[in-house]
């Protein structure tokens, strides 16, 4: 492990932790922090929902993690603490069930852009005390929500956000790109932001370079789930579904639903869905890298790997991150891939 001086604070006060693990899964998934304290730590029975911050170095002003304690597990000598970040709070609303919002004719997000709609959802669901949207921004391109009809009913906040984010595809550059949403910390609060998924071509801004001689400890290939049932929604309510029977038996049932307004008929939608399956099959691999560098890298950052193996060398996008730490050291694991910015849209642009 590389030498550092990590800090863990509960309600702003430093605690003498024994060891810990930070995990950023990426996507709209909760980041977690698990750490151990001596059993003698005062107030252990009043820790639920306390704010926890994790700093990689004592001089850092912005934490790598900000979250709230969800459970504790005391043993004879220590107490294990488990905390989730603002996305975990947004998903569950501080409870065991999903955070939901009731959208009606009187209380809704009609006519708002995606960024404004998500901000209002957070307020309507009473999540704004811990999930801030002061710098959320908006999708590119901006999109009004009346397209496709108003959203009504009592719905999980996470489901609405996923639906809103998936609707906007930016086509301003060479390859179309989806929008993503993630958490950043402003030093005081956890803030939701919307941004475009970064390109990994030669125009990408490289945040870090990894080489097998300097900072790569291990690099492994892992399989990602391949969608076996793909639904394409085209123009004017046209839709088509592609199911790969043999892949279904090999990879199990996994769904993917995309939109492409260039598809004008069910036949075009189904063919496009088949193309998506073939492309996903070719790009079914993600990579995990163990290193002692890159602890400050964030989801969507672009890195470069330089090795003597051509199959591994190139640009990658950060999908997730783990940090295992003690009071004086840490080790980093990164999950990365080379997925094209918008697989479905890329195939469409290639066919035209």
SEMAR-441873 format. One line per field, with one value per residue (C-alpha): residue number from 1; chain; residue in one letter; y, z, x. Coordinates in steps of 0.02 Angstrom, whole numbers, plus 50000, padded with zeros to 5 digits. Each point is the difference from the previous one (the first is absolute). Example, Ala and Ser with C-alpha at 12.3 -4.5 7.8 and 13.67 -1.06 7.14 Angstrom:
// SEMAR-441873
k [1/2]
c [A/A]
r [A/S]
py [49775/50172]
pz [50390/49967]
px [50615/50069]
This chain:
// SEMAR-441873
k [1/2/3/4/5/6/7/8/9/10/11/12/13/14/15/16/17/18/19/20/21/22/23/24/25/26/27/28/29/30/31/32/33/34/35/36/37/38/39/40/41/42/43/44/45/46/47/48/49/50/51/52/53/54/55/56/57/58/59/60/61/62/63/64/65/66/67/68/69/70/71/72/73/74/75/76/77/78/79/80/81/82/83/84/85/86/87/88/89/90/91/92/93/94/95/96/97/98/99/100/101/102/103/104/105/106/107/108/109/110/111/112/113/114/115/116/117/118/119/120/121/122/123/124/125/126/127/128/129/130/131/132/133/134/135/136/137/138/139/140/141/142/143/144/145/146/147/148/149/150/151/152/153/154/155/156/157/158/159/160/161/162/163/164/165/166/167/168/169/170/171/172/173/174/175/176/177/178/179/180/181/182/183/184/185/186/187/188/189/190/191/192/193/194/195/196/197/198/199/200/201/202/203/204/205/206/207/208/209/210/211/212/213/214/215/216/217/218/219/220/221/222/223/224/225/226/227/228/229/230/231/232/233/234/235/236/237/238/239/240/241/242/243/244/245/246/247/248/249/250/251/252/253/254/255/256/257/258/259/260/261/262/263/264/265/266/267/268/269/270/271/272/273/274/275/276/277/278/279/280/281/282/283/284/285/286/287/288/289/290/291/292/293/294/295/296/297/298/299/300/301/302/303/304/305/306/307/308/309/310/311/312/313/314/315/316/317/318/319/320/321/322/323/324/325/326/327/328/329/330/331/332/333/334/335/336/337/338/339/340/341/342/343/344/345/346/347/348/349/350/351/352]
c [A/A/A/A/A/A/A/A/A/A/A/A/A/A/A/A/A/A/A/A/A/A/A/A/A/A/A/A/A/A/A/A/A/A/A/A/A/A/A/A/A/A/A/A/A/A/A/A/A/A/A/A/A/A/A/A/A/A/A/A/A/A/A/A/A/A/A/A/A/A/A/A/A/A/A/A/A/A/A/A/A/A/A/A/A/A/A/A/A/A/A/A/A/A/A/A/A/A/A/A/A/A/A/A/A/A/A/A/A/A/A/A/A/A/A/A/A/A/A/A/A/A/A/A/A/A/A/A/A/A/A/A/A/A/A/A/A/A/A/A/A/A/A/A/A/A/A/A/A/A/A/A/A/A/A/A/A/A/A/A/A/A/A/A/A/A/A/A/A/A/A/A/A/A/A/A/A/A/A/A/A/A/A/A/A/A/A/A/A/A/A/A/A/A/A/A/A/A/A/A/A/A/A/A/A/A/A/A/A/A/A/A/A/A/A/A/A/A/A/A/A/A/A/A/A/A/A/A/A/A/A/A/A/A/A/A/A/A/A/A/A/A/A/A/A/A/A/A/A/A/A/A/A/A/A/A/A/A/A/A/A/A/A/A/A/A/A/A/A/A/A/A/A/A/A/A/A/A/A/A/A/A/A/A/A/A/A/A/A/A/A/A/A/A/A/A/A/A/A/A/A/A/A/A/A/A/A/A/A/A/A/A/A/A/A/A/A/A/A/A/A/A/A/A/A/A/A/A/A/A/A/A/A/A/A/A/A/A/A/A/A/A/A/A/A/A/A/A/A/A/A/A]
r [X/X/X/X/X/X/X/X/X/X/X/X/X/X/X/X/X/X/X/X/X/X/X/X/X/X/X/X/X/X/X/X/X/X/X/X/X/X/X/X/X/X/X/X/X/X/X/X/X/X/X/X/X/X/X/X/X/X/X/X/X/X/X/X/X/X/X/X/X/X/X/X/X/X/X/X/X/X/X/X/X/X/X/X/X/X/X/X/X/X/X/X/X/X/X/X/X/X/X/X/X/X/X/X/X/X/X/X/X/X/X/X/X/X/X/X/X/X/X/X/X/X/X/X/X/X/X/X/X/X/X/X/X/X/X/X/X/X/X/X/X/X/X/X/X/X/X/X/X/X/X/X/X/X/X/X/X/X/X/X/X/X/X/X/X/X/X/X/X/X/X/X/X/X/X/X/X/X/X/X/X/X/X/X/X/X/X/X/X/X/X/X/X/X/X/X/X/X/X/X/X/X/X/X/X/X/X/X/X/X/X/X/X/X/X/X/X/X/X/X/X/X/X/X/X/X/X/X/X/X/X/X/X/X/X/X/X/X/X/X/X/X/X/X/X/X/X/X/X/X/X/X/X/X/X/X/X/X/X/X/X/X/X/X/X/X/X/X/X/X/X/X/X/X/X/X/X/X/X/X/X/X/X/X/X/X/X/X/X/X/X/X/X/X/X/X/X/X/X/X/X/X/X/X/X/X/X/X/X/X/X/X/X/X/X/X/X/X/X/X/X/X/X/X/X/X/X/X/X/X/X/X/X/X/X/X/X/X/X/X/X/X/X/X/X/X/X/X/X/X/X/X]
py [50000/50179/50110/50136/50071/49965/50080/49937/50121/49971/50160/50100/49921/49889/49820/49875/49868/49833/49971/50028/49978/50125/49936/50104/49886/50135/50031/50049/49889/50043/50021/49918/50019/49859/50027/49932/50091/49938/49939/50131/50139/50109/50016/49843/49972/50168/49988/49965/50137/50096/50086/49917/50077/49913/50099/49913/50121/50109/50158/49967/50127/49899/49822/49851/49938/50085/49891/49941/49850/49866/49858/49945/49829/49990/49854/49966/50118/50118/50073/49996/50153/49998/50165/50046/50161/50121/49885/49864/50127/50056/49820/49952/50167/49949/49848/49818/50026/50097/50189/50040/50153/50023/50093/50065/50133/50123/49948/49950/50037/50041/50114/50006/49960/49843/50092/50106/49846/49900/50147/50010/49812/50011/50138/49911/49842/50098/49949/50174/50010/49879/49994/50172/50056/50175/49959/49859/50081/49921/49867/50034/50029/50076/49909/50043/49866/50009/49900/49828/50059/50051/49884/49953/49884/49956/49955/49963/50156/49897/49930/50173/50067/49852/50027/50187/49981/49864/50111/50125/49953/50132/49993/50156/49907/49863/49864/50024/49994/49965/50108/49931/50058/49984/50074/50129/50078/50190/49990/50023/49903/49856/50071/49911/50048/49953/49983/49917/49833/50036/49948/49884/50041/50107/50159/49938/50092/49871/50015/49869/49883/49824/49888/49825/50060/50144/49986/49845/49859/49888/50008/49876/49974/49970/49960/50123/49948/49992/50053/49855/50083/50172/50117/50148/50140/50095/50146/50021/49856/49873/49862/49839/49863/49889/49841/49891/49826/49915/50150/49999/49823/50046/50170/49993/50127/50181/50147/50159/50134/50143/50139/50047/50117/49959/49831/50019/49824/49845/49910/50138/50000/49811/50004/50141/49899/49853/50115/50058/49821/49961/50156/49963/49823/50070/50122/49884/50028/50122/50011/50012/50078/49999/50148/50120/50152/50082/50009/50170/49945/50012/49906/50054/50056/49937/49916/49924/49831/49971/49820/49882/49907/50087/49927/50098/50164/50148/50119/49942/50079/49984/49904/49973/50001/49916/50061/49886/50102/49999/50148/50013/49918/49958/49896/50044/49891/50074/49930/50064/49966/50052/50007/50113/50161/49947/49825/50001/50173/49959/49850/50109/50132/49866/49927/50169]
pz [50000/49963/50152/50039/50152/49974/50109/50045/50085/50081/50010/49964/50137/49961/50060/50029/49872/49982/49813/49864/49822/49881/49849/49854/49888/49872/49908/50107/50141/50179/50048/50167/50139/50124/50144/50173/50165/50170/50101/50130/49880/50094/49942/49895/50033/49925/49834/49880/49869/50060/49860/49953/49896/49936/49949/49915/50076/50155/49896/49880/50013/49897/50053/49882/50086/50091/50062/50146/50114/49956/50116/50130/50047/50170/50049/50159/49952/49863/49914/49811/49923/49832/49914/49832/49901/49937/49859/50128/50098/49841/49955/50173/50077/50160/50022/49947/49859/49838/50006/49899/49936/49953/49834/49973/49898/50142/50047/49855/49894/49839/49877/50094/49928/50066/50124/50069/50008/50103/50117/50027/50025/50139/50083/49980/50077/50148/49959/49979/50175/49947/49809/49926/49821/50003/49857/49915/49827/49859/49867/49830/49904/50117/49994/50059/50093/49910/49857/50014/50121/50184/50136/50127/50149/50156/49932/50072/49986/49927/49862/49946/49998/49897/49875/49985/49978/49867/49886/49948/49877/49945/49814/49990/49985/49883/50106/50094/50189/50144/50154/50172/50177/50147/50169/50032/50166/50015/50168/50096/49910/49879/49833/49855/49829/49822/49871/49834/49999/49953/49833/50006/49828/49961/50051/50179/50146/50087/50189/50040/49913/50065/49950/50055/50052/50110/50074/49941/50126/49912/49850/49972/49875/50065/49907/50004/49974/49817/49964/49920/49976/49920/49972/49882/50005/49837/49925/50022/50125/49886/50098/49969/50112/49967/50103/49977/50053/50014/50090/50116/50050/50020/50084/50079/49978/49996/49928/49912/49939/49890/49896/49822/49908/49835/49999/49906/50005/50112/49878/50010/50190/50008/49883/50101/50159/49920/49957/50181/50060/49884/50055/50185/49973/49932/50144/50141/50098/50138/50087/50182/50043/50166/50025/50130/49892/49946/50166/49954/49830/49978/49901/49816/50007/49855/50031/49888/50025/49920/50002/49892/49962/49855/50053/50164/49943/49964/50078/50127/50094/50190/50049/50185/50136/50164/50132/50140/50137/50172/50108/49899/49830/49858/49841/49851/49884/49841/49889/49822/49824/49820/49963/49854/50057/49945/49931/49926/49923/49934/49907/49928/49941/49924/49901/49924]
px [50000/50054/50031/49872/49909/49814/49865/49827/49882/49830/49897/50158/50107/50149/49988/50141/49952/50089/49978/49870/49939/49922/49902/49935/49898/49961/49839/49850/50059/50045/50182/50038/50126/50034/50121/50039/50014/50057/49851/50043/49947/49876/49820/50002/49815/49955/50092/49854/49980/50154/50097/50165/50139/50155/50155/50145/50126/49994/50027/49853/49859/49875/49957/50005/49843/49857/49857/49895/50012/49874/50051/50127/50066/50087/50112/50099/50141/49938/49849/49979/49914/49910/49953/49923/50018/49868/49947/49965/49898/49912/49956/49936/49957/50089/49888/50004/49874/50018/49976/49843/49911/49815/49982/49824/49909/50033/50178/50112/50153/49907/50088/50166/50169/50086/50111/49857/49887/50126/50024/49811/49988/50130/49898/49833/50073/50070/50179/50075/50075/50136/49991/50036/49966/50077/50120/49905/50003/49901/50010/50075/49894/49873/49834/49824/49904/49833/50074/49922/49866/50001/50068/49866/49980/50098/50170/50172/50109/50143/49889/49944/50179/50061/49859/50034/50188/49983/49895/50135/50137/50126/50042/50109/50166/50059/49918/49835/50017/49880/49982/50043/49963/50118/50047/50136/50045/50016/50087/49838/49863/49975/49945/49917/50071/49954/50138/50036/50088/50180/50072/50150/50071/50152/49905/49977/50077/50109/49992/50133/50123/50031/50146/50046/50173/49944/49827/49904/50001/49873/49881/49860/49859/49825/49839/49858/49820/49948/49820/49908/49830/50014/49853/50018/49872/49998/49907/49812/49978/50085/50087/50095/50072/50150/50026/50153/49943/50170/50076/49851/50047/50184/49987/49826/49861/50059/49903/50055/49880/50059/49924/50045/49882/50086/49912/49836/49927/49996/50114/50131/49987/50026/50149/50077/49973/50093/50145/50006/50012/50147/50093/49970/50063/50163/50016/49951/50160/50042/50168/50052/50167/50090/50116/50070/49958/49838/49908/49929/49935/49811/49869/50004/50183/50107/50167/50133/50082/50170/50060/50101/49838/49908/49832/50007/50080/49888/49874/49872/49855/49986/49843/50032/50131/50045/50122/50059/50083/50078/50057/50161/49975/49881/49978/49891/49896/49926/49862/50022/49939/50015/49814/49959/49914/49826/50003/49826/50017/50174/49933/49862/50123/50111/49855/49953]
